[in-house]
């Protein structure tokens, strides 16, 4: 009998905290405080119950990230190469069949993110399921089959960096989260941080 979804024990959550935080004034966004806790702590609180294990992708402040109690992996590609480099690093470190990604600066991510992505991925026999609200896709909120790692590595080695360009080479299904649009708010600037704290 064909399965209808993926068990959470088969999924590793990869929290993407490898950016430079340029729009935040060069501050490491994952460690910026919201309501008395680092942004990444809010993400971990929501994502951890949805997956079997967690990896944090970070390229600086590794000791602080390790203090959260999870394995921390840095990009294999230097120069803060973007979310695909973080995904590559994460996929190379896991032993589960699937991985789900979330950025470290989206503290309100849906509590049913993984369930809905997994159901769509299985139903559509896709390699990757990505969240969408209305007409906007959220490519860093995605569930991916770990078997795509060699393909991703080749894309990066050939100079590819754009997440949409890589997704275009895969069998992808978009999953509507119109009912939870606010959950995908991310905090890129100090002004957005101040607004979210209100």
Secondary structure, 3 states (H helix, E strand, C coil): CCCCCCCHHHEEEEEEECCCCHHHCCCCHHHCEECCEEHHHHHHHHHHHHCCEEEEEECCCHHHHHCCCCEEECCCCCCCCCHHHHHHHHHCCCCCCEEEEEECCCCCCCCCHHHHHHHHHHHCCCCEEEEEECCEEEEEEEEEEHHHHHHHHHHHHCCCCCHHHHHCCCCEEEEECHHHHHHHCCCCCHHHHHHHHC
